[in-house]
């Protein structure tokens, strides 16, 4: 899966980019049809320590999944966003299975 990482208003070091790539590649275990992904890292100008935002968008056939998390570190925000995407992938797969099952039942009753 191809992942594009964009750091907005700062430069992300290679360790952070490698961490994000490694975490995102684990999503292939759950759904092998992921086309690509885009990660946006933002620093919000607030007094709060939790000012790091990680937004992840995944393109899958016929759909687009999105997760946004805000935490104290980019690693933590990325972890939470990846977990959210994993849950969305599971829901998407259940919808696909339900649709395929109902389609098969329709074909069987038509015969």
Helices and strands as residue ranges (DSSP letters): E 2-8, H 14-25, G 26-29, E 34-43, E 52-60, E 63-71, H 74-110
